[in-house]
Structure formats: C-alpha cells, structure tokens
C-alpha cells in the first residue's frame, strides 16, 4: 500500500532473479488500496496487479496468493529491505522438498542485518525473544519469526486454512505449518535499510509485538492455561502438605492462612487447566488446530458419568468436613472456637466442595463437545 518509492526496484530485482536463474514464474503485486501510483508502476513493469479491497497485511497476502498460478510462491515486502535477487535460494530449497522456507535476517541463523536496517528494539529484543518463544512453544526450527521474505508450496498454503487478516498472518503460517507436520527450512538472507521516504514503516513495535505474543498464547492452550494451572495446583498441594500439620521451618510457621493461599492456588489452577482443555478442544472443532489424539483419548477416558461420580464424591467429602466444623462449634456450645483447629476443617471442606462443583459443571460442558463430535 503506497509503496511507489521502492516498488519498482523490488519488481525489477525479482524479474532479474527469475530471468538469470531461468526460473519460470511471474511477479504479482497485491495492492491493498494504494492512493499513489503504485499500481501503475507495477503494471508498467509487467507485474500482474491484484487489487485487494479488504484492508490488512494478511488480507493483501491472501488475495495475492489466491491469484498465483504456480506451485511455488515467494512472498516479500515491497520496501526494498529484502533483496529479491535472493529468491533462487528459496526456490532451490522448495525443489529439494521443503514445504515452507523461511528467510533469516539474524546472525543466529546465519543472516545479516545491515547498519540502520532494523530498529534497536526489534534487533535485540523483539525478534530474538519472539523467535525463541516460537522455537520453544511450537518447536519450529527457525530463528527469525518476523522475516517477511519466505517461500512455500501452494499445496501447503491450501492445507493450512489461514484465518488471520492482519500482521499475525505470517506467524499463523509458521505455527500451523509446524503443527501440521510440514517440512520447514531456513535460509540466511541480508536485511537492507528500508528504502521508503514518503511514509514510515507499517509495522508498529509494541502493537504488533503484543499481537504476535497473544497469537502464540491463543494457539498454545497448554502454555496459556494448562501448564500454569498444573503449577498452581502443585503449589497448592505443597502448601497443604506443610500447613495441615502446622509445620514450622526455621522461624516460619505454616498455619491456617497458608491453607487459604493454598486453596486459592488449587482452585485457580484447576479452573485454568480445565479451561485449557476446553480451549484446545474448541480450537480443534473450529479447524484452528489439527486433531490431537491425546485430547481424543482424554475425552474418551473421562466420560460424563465418571466426572459426575468424581465431582459428587468431592462435594460429599467437602460437605462432611464442613459438617465436622459445625460439630466442633456445637461441642463448644456455639461459642468461641479454636481457630487454627477449626479452619483445618473449614478450608479443605470449602475447597473440596468448590472443586467438586467445578467438576460437575465441567463434566456436563465436556459432554456437549462429545455430542458435537458425534
């Protein structure tokens, strides 16, 4: 959109690369509502212009990719920061069998960033951190998640069913490719300074960085909900193990207040883990994530009836503990109570009752997913 400063040189470099390496292909320019003479420049140089009315980085790319007729597609930004004469390296890796070939500008992946080509925060914080997250959370073998120069097969693109219409489009492509078992390769490239003069870059540091991180989390319910939930439950169980007997470590005494904190951790953790399972199942049902046999086995093993029995059992045990606390009050003639002793009945009773009730509700909710699958 409005790339008259640099669009011409990008097209010429791409055409030269195809011509010199005898690669049959064409240059497509997806125009996302330019008000300058970008479309005229592209047409004059022999590029095929595809007008995409729906605004957004992802929308523009979807429009251009849909118009492409070849089995291999190379996409790149038109600000002249990417040298399209490096396209043959990408095509070579596709011909060798890769489904997705990601460029890497960072030295960690063999790339090179020319002076002034990348803002300081992007170079030393944003890109390295987000790329590390995508490697650890999704096991994607790349070092530069934000590189806009990449290549892929049309077959892979059609299988991915990409949904994001904004900057997350490129990230969604990488994550879904890994989840669906695509062969991913990486080639080092050189990033040059942005050649535009008429307007600043479209990328917004904090806005797009947050949108990328948010996308990572939404596409990985394990990291967003399940793992933190399990950690909270374990911390709560640890708190119970030292607070119920009233252990004293050095000068620290663990008493009823520790039980309260531990109960809070267990309640929040259990709810978070349940939500993670439901979020994963919903994402699969909506086609955002592929089928996961672990989730399928879980829903086959944890039936509505088993959940109801477990939940009702927890509620009954919790109610029994609460009745025990009431009995202690009765034995004290409904007067003052031994606070630490009584709370060791009340807090576990409340916690088990709440966990049981959550389990009852979750069991019915999970059964709705099962009905939808059948």
ABEGO torsion letter per residue (X at the ends): XGAAAAAAAAAAAAAAAAAAAGBBEBBBBBBAGBABAAAAAAAAAGBBBBBBABBEAAAAAAAAAAABABABBBBBBAAGABBAAAAAAAAAAAAAGBABBBBBABAAAGBBBBBGABBAAAAAAAAAAAAAAAAAAAGBBBABAABABBBBBAAAAAAAGBABABAAAAAAAAAAAAAAGBBBBBBBBBBBBBABAABBBABBAAAAAAAAAAAAAAABAAAAAAAAAAAAAAAAAAAAAAAAAGBBBEABBBBAAAAAAAAAAAAAAAAAAAAAAAAAAAAAAAGABBBBAAAAAAAAABBAAAAAAAAAAAAAAAAAAAAAAAAAAAAAGGBBBBAAAAAAAAAAAAAAAAAAAAAAAAAAAAAAAAAAAX
